[in-house]
Amino acid sequence: MAKPATTTLLVAVVAFFFFLVSASLSVASNADAPFIVAHKKASLNRLKSGAERVSISIDIYNQGSSTAYDVNLVDNNWPQDIFEIVSGNTSNSWERLDAGGLLSHTFELEGKVKGMFYGSPAVITFRIPTKDALQEAYSTPILPLDILAEKTPEKSFEWAKRLLAKYGSLVSVISIVVLFVYVISTPSKSSAAKASKKKR
């Protein structure tokens, strides 16, 4: 009865050992590969005409140890009934992205419809020499965009806030210096009382 249990345990240990070896070989083969990280940013800019522009910038980093080839960026999740392309393209391609390298792409849209918009990540595809299949990566998503939102009118104390934020530290330093000079130059009440007693 002890022999089958020992044999089963031995088979389990050998199988686990082979699993560890194959996993470490897989990690070693992937260690010499590109690792793509993409950061997508969007900013709103209200024009004097009342139109609102959306500026998109996408930075693609290769944090891996080898070059990525045939790098393609596609960010076409901007519906044409909501946005109109003003400058640039929603896609771009590059021949290569070296290890430790950076690629950047920007384009600008104009919002046509008022409301919240939830964007999707951009898709980056690339090739590596050791694999036939096309590799895929995604950018970070953007925060929701409130297109053509009503701007609340500035309150009367907003100018005071801005002034305080801009000159607050300077005002506090000047007031401390003035207070210090006042304390030093003004005689105290006890010394004034002593001086009046001496006069009598």
Secondary structure by P-SEA (a helix, b strand, c coil): caaaaaaaaaaaaaaaaaaaaaaaaaaaaaccbbbbbbbbbbbbbbccccbbbbbbbbbbbccccbbbcbbbbbccccccccccccccccccccccccccbbbbbbbbbbbccbbbbbbbbbbbbbccccccbbbbbbccccccccccccccccccaaaaaaaaaacaaaaaaaaaaaaaaaaaacccaaaaaaaaaaac
